[in-house]
Amino acid sequence: MERSSISRKIIVLAISAIGLAAPHGAAVAGNLDSSSIRKLFPGEFEAVVRGYRIHISGSAGGRLVGEAYGQQDRGRWYMKGNTLCVAWNKWAEGKSTCGKISQQSGWFVANGSGGQILKFRRDAVAGN
């Protein structure tokens, strides 16, 4: 498999996963509530999935811009109760992925049934 194909698959997984976390109904200590998640924005984030790093910018108004390996996409984030939902225009074909987010050692962590699928942290707080 060529590098561009592998990179694209990793980007799709990582960007889609930013909204994924524990399966609905699973008990995860320290899940962030809606207010805590909203306070993350505006911001710049470094995401890590399977060892690959991705840069994400998010506005307070729900806009997202992601960049990895020379590829860029735009999307949106929104809250559904205490659940963060993310939809990327190209990488996820506009489909929303939602889940709960917990915090561990300075990272925001998304967990799925197979364990940790993504972690992300704030790089900087955007100006406005």
C-alpha positions as CSV (number, residue, x, y, z in Angstrom):
1,M,0.0,0.0,0.0
2,E,1.5,3.4,-0.9
3,R,2.1,6.1,1.7
4,S,-0.6,8.5,0.5
5,S,-3.2,5.7,0.8
6,I,-2.0,4.8,4.3
7,S,-1.9,8.5,5.3
8,R,-5.4,9.1,4.0
9,K,-6.8,6.1,6.0
10,I,-5.0,7.2,9.2
11,I,-6.4,10.8,8.7
12,V,-9.9,9.5,8.2
13,L,-9.7,7.3,11.3
14,A,-8.2,10.1,13.5
15,I,-10.4,12.9,12.4
16,S,-13.6,10.8,12.6
17,A,-12.4,9.5,16.0
18,I,-12.1,12.9,17.6
19,G,-15.8,12.7,18.3
20,L,-15.7,9.0,19.4
21,A,-15.2,7.9,22.9
22,A,-16.7,5.4,25.2
23,P,-19.7,3.5,23.8
24,H,-23.0,5.1,24.9
25,G,-23.9,3.8,28.4
26,A,-20.4,2.9,29.4
27,A,-19.1,4.2,32.6
28,V,-15.9,6.3,32.3
29,A,-14.6,8.2,35.3
30,G,-14.0,11.8,34.6
31,N,-16.1,12.4,31.4
32,L,-16.2,16.1,30.6
33,D,-19.6,17.8,30.6
34,S,-20.9,20.1,27.9
35,S,-19.6,23.2,29.6
36,S,-16.1,21.9,30.0
37,I,-15.9,20.8,26.4
38,R,-17.2,24.1,25.1
39,K,-14.4,25.9,27.1
40,L,-11.9,24.1,24.9
41,F,-12.9,26.3,21.9
42,P,-11.5,28.4,20.3
43,G,-8.3,26.4,20.3
44,E,-5.6,24.7,18.4
45,F,-5.2,20.9,19.0
46,E,-2.6,18.2,18.4
47,A,-4.2,14.9,17.9
48,V,-2.4,11.5,18.1
49,V,-3.8,8.3,16.7
50,R,-1.7,5.2,16.3
51,G,1.4,7.3,16.6
52,Y,0.4,9.8,13.9
53,R,0.0,13.5,14.7
54,I,-2.7,15.7,13.2
55,H,-3.3,19.4,13.7
56,I,-6.9,20.7,14.3
57,S,-8.1,24.3,14.8
58,G,-11.6,24.8,16.3
59,S,-13.6,28.0,16.6
60,A,-16.1,28.8,19.4
61,G,-18.8,28.9,16.7
62,G,-18.3,25.2,15.8
63,R,-16.0,25.4,12.8
64,L,-13.1,23.0,12.4
65,V,-10.0,22.9,10.2
66,G,-7.8,19.9,10.1
67,E,-4.4,19.3,8.5
68,A,-2.2,16.2,8.2
69,Y,0.4,15.1,5.8
70,G,-0.4,17.9,3.4
71,Q,-4.1,17.2,3.3
72,Q,-6.7,19.6,4.7
73,D,-10.4,19.5,5.5
74,R,-13.1,21.6,7.1
75,G,-15.9,20.5,9.3
76,R,-17.9,21.4,12.4
77,W,-18.2,20.4,16.0
78,Y,-21.3,20.6,18.2
79,M,-22.7,19.3,21.4
80,K,-25.4,16.8,21.9
81,G,-26.0,16.8,25.6
82,N,-22.6,16.1,27.2
83,T,-21.4,14.4,24.0
84,L,-19.0,16.0,21.5
85,C,-20.0,15.5,17.9
86,V,-17.7,16.1,14.9
87,A,-18.4,16.1,11.2
88,W,-15.7,16.5,8.5
89,N,-16.7,17.4,5.0
90,K,-14.3,15.2,3.0
91,W,-12.6,12.9,5.5
92,A,-15.9,11.7,7.0
93,E,-18.1,12.6,4.0
94,G,-20.1,15.0,6.3
95,K,-21.2,12.2,8.7
96,S,-21.2,13.1,12.4
97,T,-19.4,11.0,15.0
98,C,-20.3,11.6,18.6
99,G,-18.9,10.4,21.9
100,K,-17.9,11.3,25.5
101,I,-14.4,12.8,26.2
102,S,-12.4,12.2,29.4
103,Q,-9.1,13.8,30.5
104,Q,-5.9,12.0,31.4
105,S,-2.5,13.5,32.2
106,G,-3.1,16.7,30.1
107,W,-4.7,14.8,27.2
108,F,-8.3,14.6,26.2
109,V,-8.9,10.9,25.5
110,A,-11.4,9.1,23.4
111,N,-11.9,5.4,24.2
112,G,-13.8,2.8,22.2
113,S,-14.6,-0.8,23.0
114,G,-11.0,-1.8,22.0
115,G,-9.4,0.8,24.3
116,Q,-7.9,4.1,23.4
117,I,-8.5,5.2,19.8
118,L,-7.4,8.8,20.0
119,K,-5.9,11.4,22.3
120,F,-5.7,15.2,21.7
121,R,-4.5,18.2,23.6
122,R,-4.7,21.9,23.2
123,D,-1.6,23.5,21.5
124,A,-2.8,27.1,22.0
125,V,-5.8,29.2,22.6
126,A,-7.0,31.1,19.5
127,G,-7.4,34.8,19.7
128,N,-11.1,35.2,19.0
